[in-house]
Amino acid sequence: MKTGLVFLPVAVAITLGAHAASHLVARLGWRPVGAVAFALTAVGAALLTRLDADSGVWTELVPGFALLSLALGTAFVCATTAAMNGLPHQDMGVGSRSQESVHEVELARSCDGRLAGLRHRGPTGLT
């Protein structure tokens, strides 16, 4: 139950970021919105690098996660808009599916790297 509550702000932030991006991209274009989104993603990730075993969940983990998630929700909309920008109408289905496939491959690579790291650790978790 506790873990679900910690990840709830992540889901809300991604949704809010995607919703805000849909309006901002229409008004400002995907490039400036995407640039700000990726900069905020870096700030959110930087906040998470300061965590240690004694860090507070609600005071240190969730704020970094929330900012990272808000920015990624915005960045996803910008990435989709950039991928679809300039495609003829008849090719948009193929372009959309291609972008989804790239996301799935990147997710698989990320998970594979993490699993490979776990295989090389001893029973204590230390290398």
PETA-V635295 format. One record per residue. PSI is psi in whole degrees, 0 to 359 (none if undefined). OMEGA is omega in radians with two decimals (none if undefined). D_FIRST is the distance of its C-alpha to the first C-alpha in Angstrom with 2 decimals. Layout:
((PSI OMEGA D_FIRST) (PSI OMEGA D_FIRST))
This chain:
((318 -3.13 0.00) (316 -3.13 3.81) (319 3.10 5.52) (320 3.11 5.21) (326 3.12 6.41) (323 -3.12 8.84) (349 3.10 10.17) (314 3.09 10.68) (331 3.10 13.82) (312 -3.14 15.05) (318 3.13 15.26) (318 -3.11 16.86) (319 3.10 19.20) (317 3.13 20.40) (314 3.13 21.17) (319 3.12 23.00) (317 3.12 24.86) (320 3.13 26.04) (314 3.13 27.13) (320 -3.13 28.99) (323 -3.13 30.56) (325 3.10 32.00) (318 -3.10 33.92) (320 3.13 34.83) (322 3.11 36.09) (327 -3.09 38.28) (318 -2.99 39.74) (343 -3.07 40.01) (159 -3.04 39.81) (334 -3.08 37.36) (306 3.14 38.95) (323 3.12 38.49) (319 3.11 35.01) (321 3.13 34.07) (315 3.12 35.65) (320 -3.13 33.66) (316 -3.13 30.41) (327 3.06 31.07) (317 3.11 32.11) (329 3.05 28.88) (317 3.12 26.99) (320 3.12 28.96) (315 3.11 28.19) (318 3.10 24.41) (322 3.11 24.78) (322 3.08 27.06) (324 -3.12 24.53) (339 3.14 22.14) (345 -3.13 25.06) (359 -3.08 25.15) (146 2.99 21.85) (187 -3.07 22.16) (336 -3.10 20.26) (5 -3.11 20.55) (145 3.10 19.45) (138 -3.11 17.11) (309 -3.04 13.96) (338 -3.10 14.69) (336 -3.09 18.42) (318 -3.12 19.23) (306 -3.05 16.70) (319 3.10 15.47) (318 3.09 19.12) (316 3.10 20.45) (317 -3.10 17.88) (316 3.12 18.49) (315 3.10 22.24) (316 -3.11 22.28) (318 3.10 20.39) (314 -3.13 22.65) (320 3.13 25.65) (324 3.05 24.75) (320 3.09 24.24) (317 -3.11 27.72) (324 3.13 29.13) (318 3.12 28.15) (318 3.13 30.21) (320 3.13 33.04) (318 3.10 33.02) (317 3.13 33.27) (318 3.13 35.99) (319 -3.13 37.85) (326 -3.09 37.74) (347 -3.09 39.06) (125 3.06 41.54) (356 3.10 45.09) (140 3.01 44.47) (153 -3.07 46.77) (319 -3.08 45.16) (344 -3.14 45.92) (1 -3.06 44.04) (326 3.10 40.79) (316 3.12 39.08) (318 3.13 39.99) (318 3.14 38.97) (314 -3.13 35.54) (323 3.12 34.92) (318 3.13 36.29) (318 3.11 33.90) (321 3.13 30.89) (320 3.11 32.33) (318 3.11 32.65) (319 -3.13 28.98) (320 3.12 28.06) (317 3.12 30.55) (321 3.09 29.25) (316 3.14 25.66) (319 3.11 27.10) (319 3.14 29.19) (313 -3.14 26.32) (321 3.14 24.25) (320 3.11 27.48) (319 3.12 28.22) (319 3.13 24.91) (322 3.11 25.37) (321 3.10 28.96) (323 3.12 27.94) (326 -3.12 25.73) (333 -3.06 28.67) (4 3.13 30.92) (151 3.11 28.93) (185 -3.10 29.70) (339 3.13 27.58) (352 -3.10 26.77) (357 -3.13 25.51) (147 3.12 28.66) (none none 31.53))
